[in-house]
């Protein structure tokens, strides 16, 4: 029971931090980078081709590129916050419901965060040298991003299944 109490505390703290980071990234940092609604940053993540990535980044202008370089660290923090949230909610729900067959979702949540970090790191390198950037590395960047975007709904769906009573 003691472990649940600790994970419950972590869950509440991580939920607050994740929500705060979500709003900072989606409603402040990303719109500030692309000078629009912020989806230009997501468009970069899923560009798959260097030429599309260059077009996307150039649409931000020099100010957007500089803001990206200045604020990319926020996305690293956001990745850590959502991993902590997902892992803690999964631990609490799995233990509470004895749904131990869902433990694999913890690994998927951690992988999502790692994929996000890899994606961010490649984006930093890309923005520093767009004209000479490797097509293969950029493709890998978008694949990591896609895997992240696929992992997050899988984990969310698993959480929902556990909540509605799914034992595995």
Number of C-alpha atoms within 10 A of each C-alpha: 7 7 10 16 11 12 19 17 12 18 22 14 15 23 19 14 18 22 15 13 21 18 12 16 20 15 13 14 20 24 19 19 27 23 16 11 14 18 15 20 20 12 15 21 24 20 20 21 18 21 15 14 24 17 12 19 23 15 14 21 13 12 13 19 18 13 16 23 15 11 16 18 13 15 19 17 17 23 22 20 23 23 24 23 24 24 24 24 21 28 23 20 21 21 15 14 14 14 18 15 11 21 16 12 22 19 14 21 26 20 18 26 23 18 22 25 22 17 21 20 15 18 22 15 12 21 18 13 11 18 11 9 16 14 13 12 15 25 17 17 27 23 18 24 25 18 16 22 16 13 21 20 12 14 22 15 13 18 19 13 15 20 15 9 11 16 14 12
